Amino acid sequence: MKRTVVFGFALLMAAAVFLGCGGKDAGGQAEDSKGLIGVVMPTRSEERWNKDGNAVKEGLEKLGYTVDLQFSDDDIPTQLNQIDNMITNGVKALVIASIDGSSLGTQLENARAAGIPVISYDRLLMQSPNVDYYVSFDNYKVGRQMGQILVNGLNLDNPAKRPINLELFAGSPDDNNSVGFYQGAIDVLQPYMDSGVVAVPSGQIDRTVIGTLRWDAAEAQKRMENLLSRYYSGNVVLDGILSPYDPISLSCLEACKAVGYGSTPGKPLPVAGGQDCIVASVKSIVQGEQYATVLKDTRSLGAATVELVDKIMKGETISGLDTTSYPNGASVNGSPYIVPSLLLDSVIVTQDNVQKDVIDTGYHSREELGL
């Protein structure tokens, strides 16, 4: 009898541990949760993706959802397995920032079969009609801002010399966002190239040639070093760099410093823009090295995503969608599939507006920036 009582008490204690304090089901979901949401980010090694992932997670949790946040460490098989596991665990929605936007066809098909809505986060998921929404900034506009940074920083409308020498860098070829960035920038710069105001001494202009796989800053630096050694000698000086990403901007500037730019008379650091407004780049801008960056406020992107997920879960109508701009290469009934999109605005940041648009808004603090 004593053994039976002890065993029964042990069972009750185990049940209390499992159920107490808002117990969780087999999928790791709190009993009082509105539902389990899967969030997949491409890597934890970059500042912005940590901010994005945490912003979405915290926002959804405040609304009562349980969130499974995973980082794929830029490894495609890892990302595939993470999404497979989330589907198996019964997530109610998937938020995916892909590594390779065309690699998830099977997973997206399985999500659709399970009735799980898919939100493509910042990077457009390609070659599948099983993408319900896309939340991002207007990539073409961001590209135009990248081009405008060079127009402003090099005074291309009233140049002190001709030609102004540029070298061009693009984003990862497997990230569809890089297409919009490149096209927007080229559309701004092409008239200056056509008129002879701007030259590209290497002749490397095509996106497939200037792309940087996985946005790898080290690879961009190697390419910059090769460009400088091959095309820039004597009186040929590099004046500007079209960069699609802050770490690429910084690595290219380091390559330039290594051969005397910024410390040799007649060889100032090239004007370089960027994107993502990371701490290191804002510090560089304040110090007068990197000229500018494009701020895409991840807090706004996270908030828009959280609101979208919540509306989907409540069955509410989603308004304000762009239904013309983002075909993803798939087709439905013989027509191109255009992913319904929520597009946010971005802003160019230079020394002149770091205080107003970065510090005063709380995107980065003075302490973070060492000010």
Secondary structure, DSSP 4 states (H G I P E B T S, - for coil): -HHHHHHHHHHHHHHHHHHTTT-B-TTS-BTT-S-EEEEEES-SSSHHHHHHHHHHHHHHHHTT-EEEEEE-TT-HHHHHHHHHHHHHTT-SEEEE--SSTTS-HHHHHHHHHTT--EEEESS---S-S---EEEEE-HHHHHHHHHHHHHHHTTTTS-SSSPEEEEE-B--TT-THHHHHHHHHHHHHHHHHHTTSEE-TT---SHHHHB-GGG-HHHHHHHHHHHHHHH--TT----EEE-SSHHHHHHHHHHHHHTTTTTBTTBPPPEE--BS--HHHHHHHHTTSS--EEE--HHHHHHHHHHHHHHHHHTPPP-S-B-SS-EEEEEETTEEEE--EEEE--EEE-GGGHIIIIITTTSS-TTTTT-
